[in-house]
Amino acid sequence: MLGLFSTLNLASQSLQAQMTGIEVTGQNLANVNTTGYSRQVVHITANPDIQTGIGPEGTGANATSIQQIVSNLMNSQIQSQNSTSGYWNAQQSALQSGQNNLAEFLSGNGSTSGASATSAATGATDTGLDGQLSALFNGFQSVATSPTSVSARQALVGQAQTVAASFNGINTQLNTINQSLNSSLSSDVTSANQLLTQIATLNSQITTAQFNGGNANDLSDEREQDLENLSQLTNISTSSGNNGAVNVTIAGQTLVSGNTVNDTLQTYDPGNGNLLVQTTHGQVNLTLTGGSMQGTIDARDGTLATLQSNLNALASTLITQVNSVNSAGYGLTGTTGNSFFNGSDASTITVNPALANNPSLVQASASPTAPGDNTVALQLAQLGTAPQAGLDNQTFNGSYASTVADLGSALDDANSQVTNQTTVTNMLATQRGSISGVSVDQEMTNMMTYQQAYQASAQLVTTVNTMLTDTLAMKTS
């Protein structure tokens, strides 16, 4: 038989167990709005029975552990989806920057809302580069119509200068975006290295706590948040280490092993000015497979690089074809040998300064002695509707429209992917919340249960105390 003192000890243990339950419930309620917090539960287990003459008799219960309610599978899925979301968010941001800057030359006002957004997707405007190219060839037609008019030639030169300035401006904007994306990549690398250090530090704290028999639930939550933040930057693989540690691998390289950061990340220039990622000490070039870092790289070296290459091809073909036809012509005074455009691509295209100073030098005639002849001017005007081999047999305007439409299509795809990923991420967060999240209603119910059990245990203490008092009174009477 337990006896009164053993029963009193049983009641005391019960009080402590129920109090622990209330404390854990209070911790859950306090963190109901804490990002990344996982619900905790107290496990109360029965003490070993003792054998008596009438059978086994219980000796009460103790709170034996406080456990997080987590799903490692769900956490792994969220990390994976974070990498995909980070990738498409970076793509969307980079391509949106490209469209925003290009829209200055599409719509003439820098807006990408409403009609301008449509223009950015189709390349069809009257006031941007598309319209300026049309106006350039209309200018050649005007000179052909009035071959002896100096004012027509002046207007032509002015329109050509507008086209050249637009090409220069687009190229400058794309170079600025490229530099910005390089800076963004460097910033992501710095953030990733900070997270790697934090994860290793938390590993050390967790293993120490568990080795000493403690619990590291809150530290585990903090580490999970760091892992999820890292997964947004790049795709990661994790594996379990000793005493609760987590090892982190990126692109086949184990960067965190237990409480040690084996290596970090750095950017490097492969020789073309576009930064990539490698390890710091081993200097292993990494092929990333997700996250914002790879999204930035793919947007920069993919769609935006193709956009700039196509614009350079457009400008180069314009320079070459116009100068080729122009070289056979003569100005109003019978002079020849003046190129119409200088430069080789979108960054260097300019109108020959000699023409700007003296429009009569525009070579519109096929004869040095016939200033009224318009043969060359007509040939230049006809270039506007002629398929160009250097532009995949598209016209100048058609090539530009196709280039801008490709950007719009890529951005539409990125927007759709971001929307889809947001839906998936929210769904996973909801699923994890149903497992690991704190329900105020459930915790209030738990609190009432622990409170009633505590009150009952306290009543047991009072009852046993009364019985002990009565027993002592019997001894002294």
C-alpha positions as CSV (number, residue, x, y, z in Angstrom):
1,M,0.0,0.0,0.0
2,L,1.2,3.5,-0.7
3,G,0.3,5.0,2.6
4,L,-0.5,8.7,3.3
5,F,3.0,10.1,2.7
6,S,3.4,8.3,-0.6
7,T,-0.1,9.4,-1.7
8,L,0.9,13.0,-0.8
9,N,4.0,12.6,-3.0
10,L,1.8,11.3,-5.7
11,A,-0.4,14.4,-5.5
12,S,2.6,16.6,-5.5
13,Q,3.9,15.0,-8.7
14,S,0.5,15.4,-10.3
15,L,0.5,19.1,-9.4
16,Q,3.9,19.5,-11.0
17,A,2.8,17.6,-14.1
18,Q,-0.4,19.7,-14.6
19,M,1.6,22.9,-14.0
20,T,4.0,21.9,-16.7
21,G,1.1,21.3,-19.0
22,I,-0.2,24.8,-18.2
23,E,3.2,26.3,-18.8
24,V,3.6,24.7,-22.2
25,T,0.0,25.8,-23.1
26,G,1.0,29.3,-22.1
27,Q,4.1,29.1,-24.3
28,N,2.0,28.0,-27.3
29,L,-0.5,30.8,-26.8
30,A,2.3,33.4,-26.4
31,N,3.7,32.4,-29.7
32,V,0.5,32.0,-31.7
33,N,1.6,34.8,-34.0
34,T,5.3,34.0,-34.0
35,T,6.5,33.1,-37.5
36,G,7.9,29.6,-37.7
37,Y,6.9,28.6,-34.3
38,S,5.9,24.9,-33.9
39,R,3.3,23.9,-31.4
40,Q,4.7,22.0,-28.3
41,V,3.0,19.4,-26.2
42,V,3.9,18.0,-22.8
43,H,4.0,14.2,-22.5
44,I,2.7,12.9,-19.1
45,T,3.5,9.3,-18.4
46,A,2.5,7.0,-15.5
47,N,5.0,6.0,-12.9
48,P,5.9,2.3,-12.4
49,D,3.3,0.4,-10.4
50,I,4.1,-1.3,-7.1
51,Q,2.9,-4.8,-6.3
52,T,0.5,-5.1,-3.3
53,G,-1.4,-7.9,-1.8
54,I,-4.4,-7.0,-3.8
55,G,-2.6,-6.3,-7.0
56,P,-0.5,-3.6,-8.7
57,E,-1.1,-0.1,-7.5
58,G,-0.3,3.1,-9.4
59,T,2.2,5.6,-8.1
60,G,1.1,8.7,-10.0
61,A,2.5,10.4,-13.1
62,N,5.3,12.7,-14.2
63,A,5.8,15.2,-17.1
64,T,8.6,13.3,-18.9
65,S,9.1,15.5,-22.1
66,I,8.1,18.5,-24.1
67,Q,7.9,17.7,-27.8
68,Q,7.5,19.8,-30.9
69,I,4.8,18.8,-33.3
70,V,6.6,19.0,-36.6
71,S,6.5,17.2,-40.0
72,N,10.0,16.8,-41.4
73,L,8.4,15.8,-44.7
74,M,6.4,19.0,-44.8
75,N,9.4,21.1,-43.9
76,S,11.3,19.5,-46.7
77,Q,8.5,20.2,-49.2
78,I,8.3,23.8,-48.2
79,Q,12.1,24.2,-48.6
80,S,11.9,22.8,-52.1
81,Q,9.0,25.0,-53.1
82,N,10.7,28.0,-51.6
83,S,13.6,27.4,-54.0
84,T,11.2,27.3,-56.9
85,S,9.4,30.4,-55.7
86,G,12.6,32.3,-55.2
87,Y,13.7,31.4,-58.8
88,W,10.5,32.7,-60.4
89,N,10.3,35.8,-58.2
90,A,13.8,36.7,-59.3
91,Q,13.0,36.1,-62.9
92,Q,9.8,38.2,-62.6
93,S,11.7,41.1,-61.0
94,A,14.5,41.0,-63.5
95,L,12.2,40.8,-66.6
96,Q,9.9,43.5,-65.1
97,S,12.9,45.8,-64.9
98,G,13.7,45.0,-68.5
99,Q,10.1,45.8,-69.6
100,N,9.9,48.9,-67.5
101,N,13.0,50.4,-69.0
102,L,12.2,49.2,-72.5
103,A,8.7,50.7,-72.2
104,E,10.3,54.2,-72.2
105,F,11.1,53.6,-75.8
106,L,7.9,51.8,-76.6
107,S,5.4,54.3,-75.3
108,G,7.5,57.4,-74.8
109,N,6.4,57.9,-71.2
110,G,8.0,55.1,-69.3
111,S,4.6,53.6,-68.2
112,T,3.9,49.9,-68.3
113,S,0.3,50.0,-67.2
114,G,-2.7,49.7,-69.4
115,A,-2.0,50.3,-73.1
116,S,1.7,50.5,-72.5
117,A,1.8,47.1,-70.9
118,T,0.1,45.8,-74.1
119,S,2.7,47.6,-76.2
120,A,5.5,46.0,-74.2
121,A,4.1,42.6,-75.1
122,T,3.5,43.3,-78.8
123,G,6.1,45.9,-79.7
124,A,3.5,48.0,-81.5
125,T,3.5,51.7,-80.8
126,D,3.6,55.0,-82.7
127,T,5.9,57.0,-80.4
128,G,8.6,54.5,-79.4
129,L,11.4,52.9,-81.3
130,D,9.0,51.0,-83.5
131,G,7.3,54.2,-84.6
132,Q,10.7,55.9,-84.9
133,L,12.0,53.3,-87.3
134,S,8.9,53.7,-89.5
135,A,9.4,57.5,-89.4
136,L,13.0,57.0,-90.5
137,F,12.1,55.2,-93.6
138,N,9.2,57.7,-94.2
139,G,11.9,60.3,-94.0
140,F,13.8,58.6,-96.8
141,Q,10.6,58.5,-98.8
142,S,10.1,62.3,-98.2
143,V,13.6,62.9,-99.6
144,A,12.8,60.8,-102.6
145,T,9.6,62.8,-103.1
146,S,11.5,66.1,-102.8
147,P,15.1,65.2,-103.7
148,T,16.2,68.8,-103.8
149,S,14.6,69.9,-100.6
150,V,17.2,70.7,-97.8
151,S,14.4,70.8,-95.2
152,A,13.3,67.2,-96.1
153,R,16.9,66.1,-95.6
154,Q,17.2,68.0,-92.3
155,A,14.0,66.3,-91.1
156,L,15.5,62.9,-92.1
157,V,18.7,63.5,-90.3
158,G,16.8,64.6,-87.2
159,Q,14.7,61.4,-87.3
160,A,17.8,59.3,-87.7
161,Q,19.3,61.0,-84.7
162,T,16.2,60.1,-82.7
163,V,16.5,56.4,-83.7
164,A,20.2,56.3,-82.8
165,A,19.5,58.0,-79.4
166,S,16.8,55.4,-78.7
167,F,19.1,52.5,-79.5
168,N,21.8,54.1,-77.2
169,G,19.3,54.6,-74.5
170,I,18.0,51.1,-74.6
171,N,21.5,49.7,-74.5
172,T,22.4,51.9,-71.5
173,Q,19.3,50.8,-69.6
174,L,20.0,47.1,-70.3
175,N,23.6,47.6,-69.1
176,T,22.3,49.2,-66.0
177,I,19.9,46.3,-65.4
178,N,22.8,43.9,-65.9
179,Q,24.9,45.7,-63.3
180,S,21.9,45.7,-60.9
181,L,21.4,42.0,-61.3
182,N,25.1,41.4,-60.6
183,S,24.7,43.5,-57.4
184,S,21.6,41.5,-56.5
185,L,23.5,38.2,-57.0
186,S,26.3,39.5,-54.8
187,S,23.8,40.5,-52.1
188,D,22.1,37.1,-52.2
189,V,25.5,35.4,-51.8
190,T,26.3,37.5,-48.8
191,S,22.9,36.6,-47.3
192,A,23.5,32.9,-48.0
193,N,26.8,33.0,-46.2
194,Q,25.3,34.7,-43.2
195,L,22.6,32.0,-43.0
196,L,25.2,29.2,-43.3
197,T,27.0,30.7,-40.3
198,Q,23.8,31.0,-38.3
199,I,22.8,27.4,-39.1
200,A,26.2,26.1,-38.0
201,T,25.9,28.2,-34.7
202,L,22.4,26.8,-34.1
203,N,23.6,23.3,-34.7
204,S,26.2,23.8,-32.0
205,Q,23.6,25.1,-29.6
206,I,21.1,22.3,-30.3
207,T,23.7,19.5,-30.0
208,T,24.9,21.0,-26.7
209,A,21.4,21.2,-25.3
210,Q,20.5,17.7,-26.4
211,F,23.8,16.2,-25.2
212,N,23.1,17.7,-21.7
213,G,19.6,16.3,-21.7
214,G,17.8,19.5,-22.4
215,N,15.4,20.4,-25.2
216,A,16.1,22.8,-28.1
217,N,12.6,23.2,-29.5
218,D,12.8,27.0,-30.0
219,L,16.4,26.7,-31.5
220,S,15.1,24.1,-33.9
221,D,12.3,26.4,-35.0
222,E,14.9,29.2,-35.5
223,R,17.1,26.9,-37.6
224,E,14.2,25.8,-39.7
225,Q,13.5,29.4,-40.5
226,D,17.1,29.9,-41.6
227,L,17.0,26.8,-43.8
228,E,13.8,28.1,-45.4
229,N,15.3,31.5,-46.0
230,L,18.4,29.9,-47.5
231,S,16.3,27.7,-49.7
232,Q,14.7,30.9,-51.2
233,L,18.2,31.9,-52.3
234,T,19.3,28.6,-53.7
235,N,18.2,24.9,-53.8
236,I,19.6,23.1,-50.8
237,S,19.8,19.5,-49.6
238,T,19.9,18.6,-45.9
239,S,20.8,15.5,-43.9
240,S,20.7,14.7,-40.3
241,G,23.9,14.9,-38.2
242,N,24.8,14.0,-34.7
243,N,22.6,15.1,-31.7
244,G,20.1,16.9,-33.8
245,A,22.5,18.8,-36.1
246,V,21.6,19.3,-39.8
247,N,24.2,19.2,-42.6
248,V,23.6,21.5,-45.6
249,T,24.6,20.8,-49.2
250,I,24.4,23.2,-52.1
251,A,25.0,22.0,-55.7
252,G,26.8,18.9,-54.4
253,Q,29.1,20.7,-52.0
254,T,28.6,20.2,-48.3
255,L,29.0,23.7,-46.8
256,V,27.7,23.1,-43.3
257,S,28.6,19.9,-41.4
258,G,27.4,19.9,-37.8
259,N,28.6,23.0,-36.2
260,T,31.3,23.7,-38.8
261,V,31.0,25.9,-41.9
262,N,33.2,23.9,-44.3
263,D,33.1,26.5,-47.1
264,T,31.2,29.6,-48.1
265,L,30.0,31.1,-51.4
266,Q,31.4,33.9,-53.5
267,T,30.8,35.5,-56.9
268,Y,33.3,35.3,-59.7
269,D,33.6,36.8,-63.2
270,P,34.1,34.1,-65.9
271,G,35.4,36.8,-68.2
272,N,32.3,38.4,-69.6
273,G,31.3,40.7,-66.7
274,N,28.4,38.5,-65.7
275,L,29.0,37.2,-62.2
276,L,28.4,33.5,-61.3
277,V,28.8,31.6,-58.0
278,Q,31.5,29.4,-56.7
279,T,32.8,28.2,-53.3
280,T,35.2,30.5,-51.5
281,H,38.0,28.2,-50.5
282,G,37.7,25.3,-52.9
283,Q,36.7,27.7,-55.7
284,V,34.4,25.1,-57.2
285,N,32.1,26.6,-59.8
286,L,28.6,25.7,-58.8
287,T,25.7,24.9,-61.0
288,L,22.7,26.0,-59.0
289,T,19.3,24.5,-59.7
290,G,16.9,26.9,-58.0
291,G,16.4,29.9,-55.8
292,S,16.7,33.6,-56.5
293,M,20.4,33.4,-57.3
294,Q,19.8,31.1,-60.3
295,G,16.7,33.0,-61.2
296,T,18.7,36.2,-61.5
297,I,21.5,34.4,-63.5
298,D,19.0,32.8,-65.9
299,A,17.1,36.1,-66.5
300,R,20.3,38.0,-67.0
301,D,22.0,35.5,-69.2
302,G,18.9,34.3,-70.9
303,T,16.0,36.5,-71.9
304,L,17.7,39.9,-71.2
305,A,20.9,38.8,-72.9
306,T,18.9,37.7,-75.9
307,L,17.0,41.0,-75.9
308,Q,20.2,43.0,-75.9
309,S,21.8,40.7,-78.6
310,N,18.7,41.1,-80.8
311,L,18.7,44.9,-80.4
312,N,22.4,45.0,-81.3
313,A,21.7,42.9,-84.3
314,L,18.9,45.2,-85.3
315,A,21.1,48.3,-85.0
316,S,24.0,46.6,-86.7
317,T,21.8,45.5,-89.7
318,L,20.3,49.0,-89.9
319,I,23.8,50.6,-90.0
320,T,25.1,48.1,-92.5
321,Q,22.2,48.1,-94.9
322,V,21.6,51.9,-94.9
323,N,25.3,52.6,-95.4
324,S,25.5,50.0,-98.1
325,V,22.8,51.7,-100.2
326,N,23.9,55.2,-99.2
327,S,27.5,54.5,-100.4
328,A,26.4,54.5,-104.0
329,G,24.7,57.9,-103.7
330,Y,25.6,61.5,-104.1
331,G,24.7,64.6,-102.2
332,L,23.1,67.8,-103.6
333,T,26.6,69.2,-104.5
334,G,27.7,66.0,-106.1
335,T,29.8,64.8,-103.2
336,T,30.0,61.2,-102.1
337,G,31.8,59.0,-99.6
338,N,29.9,60.1,-96.5
339,S,28.4,57.3,-94.4
340,F,24.9,57.8,-93.1
341,F,25.4,56.0,-89.8
342,N,28.6,55.5,-87.7
343,G,29.1,52.8,-85.2
344,S,28.5,49.0,-85.1
345,D,25.7,48.2,-82.7
346,A,23.0,49.7,-80.4
347,S,25.7,51.1,-78.0
348,T,27.7,53.0,-80.7
349,I,25.2,53.9,-83.4
350,T,25.2,57.6,-84.3
351,V,24.4,59.7,-87.3
352,N,27.4,61.0,-89.3
353,P,28.1,64.4,-87.7
354,A,28.9,65.8,-91.2
355,L,25.3,65.2,-92.2
356,A,23.9,66.8,-89.1
357,N,26.0,69.9,-89.9
358,N,25.2,69.9,-93.6
359,P,22.1,67.9,-94.6
360,S,22.8,68.6,-98.3
361,L,25.5,65.9,-98.0
362,V,22.8,63.2,-97.6
363,Q,23.4,61.0,-100.6
364,A,20.0,60.5,-102.3
365,S,21.0,60.7,-106.0
366,A,22.6,58.0,-108.1
367,S,24.4,60.6,-110.3
368,P,26.8,63.3,-109.2
369,T,25.4,65.6,-111.9
370,A,21.7,65.0,-111.2
371,P,20.8,66.4,-107.7
372,G,17.1,65.9,-108.5
373,D,17.6,62.2,-109.0
374,N,15.9,60.2,-106.2
375,T,17.1,56.6,-107.0
376,V,19.2,56.1,-103.9
377,A,16.6,57.8,-101.7
378,L,13.9,55.4,-103.0
379,Q,16.2,52.4,-102.4
380,L,16.7,53.6,-98.8
381,A,13.0,54.0,-98.3
382,Q,12.3,50.5,-99.6
383,L,14.6,49.0,-97.0
384,G,11.8,49.6,-94.5
385,T,9.7,46.9,-96.0
386,A,12.4,44.6,-97.2
387,P,13.1,41.3,-95.3
388,Q,16.6,41.3,-93.8
389,A,18.8,38.2,-93.9
390,G,20.6,39.4,-90.8
391,L,17.3,39.6,-88.9
392,D,15.9,36.1,-89.8
393,N,14.3,37.5,-92.9
394,Q,12.2,39.9,-90.9
395,T,11.8,43.6,-91.6
396,F,13.4,46.1,-89.2
397,N,10.0,46.8,-87.5
398,G,9.1,43.1,-87.5
399,S,12.3,42.2,-85.9
400,Y,11.9,44.8,-83.2
401,A,8.3,43.8,-82.6
402,S,9.3,40.1,-82.3
403,T,12.1,41.0,-79.9
404,V,9.8,42.9,-77.6
405,A,7.1,40.3,-77.8
406,D,9.6,37.6,-76.7
407,L,10.3,39.7,-73.6
408,G,6.6,40.1,-72.9
409,S,6.0,36.4,-73.4
410,A,8.8,35.5,-71.0
411,L,7.4,38.0,-68.4
412,D,3.9,36.5,-68.8
413,D,5.4,33.1,-68.1
414,A,7.2,34.3,-65.0
415,N,4.0,36.0,-63.8
416,S,2.1,32.8,-64.2
417,Q,4.7,30.7,-62.5
418,V,4.8,33.2,-59.5
419,T,1.0,33.0,-59.2
420,N,1.1,29.2,-59.3
421,Q,4.0,29.0,-56.8
422,T,2.2,31.4,-54.4
423,T,-0.8,29.1,-54.5
424,V,1.3,26.0,-53.8
425,T,3.3,27.7,-51.0
426,N,0.1,28.9,-49.3
427,M,-1.4,25.5,-49.5
428,L,1.7,23.9,-47.9
429,A,1.8,26.6,-45.2
430,T,-1.8,25.8,-44.4
431,Q,-1.1,22.1,-44.3
432,R,1.8,22.6,-42.0
433,G,-0.2,25.0,-39.9
434,S,-2.8,22.3,-39.4
435,I,0.0,20.1,-38.0
436,S,2.4,22.4,-36.3
437,G,0.5,25.6,-35.9
438,V,-1.1,26.8,-32.7
439,S,-4.9,26.7,-32.4
440,V,-6.1,29.1,-29.8
441,D,-9.3,27.1,-29.3
442,Q,-7.4,23.9,-28.8
443,E,-5.0,25.5,-26.4
444,M,-7.8,27.0,-24.3
445,T,-9.4,23.6,-24.1
446,N,-6.0,22.1,-23.0
447,M,-5.7,24.9,-20.4
448,M,-9.0,24.1,-18.9
449,T,-8.2,20.4,-18.7
450,Y,-4.9,21.0,-17.0
451,Q,-6.5,23.6,-14.7
452,Q,-9.2,21.1,-13.6
453,A,-6.6,18.4,-13.1
454,Y,-4.5,20.7,-11.1
455,Q,-7.5,21.7,-8.9
456,A,-8.3,18.0,-8.4
457,S,-4.6,17.3,-7.4
458,A,-4.7,20.2,-5.0
459,Q,-7.9,18.8,-3.4
460,L,-6.0,15.4,-3.1
461,V,-3.2,17.2,-1.2
462,T,-5.8,18.9,1.1
463,T,-7.6,15.5,1.7
464,V,-4.3,13.7,2.5
465,N,-3.2,16.6,4.7
466,T,-6.5,16.3,6.7
467,M,-6.1,12.6,7.0
468,L,-2.5,13.1,8.3
469,T,-3.8,15.6,10.8
470,D,-6.5,13.2,12.0
471,T,-4.0,10.4,12.2
472,L,-1.6,12.5,14.3
473,A,-4.5,13.6,16.5
474,M,-5.3,9.9,17.1
475,K,-1.7,9.2,18.2
476,T,-1.7,12.0,20.7
477,S,-5.2,11.4,22.2
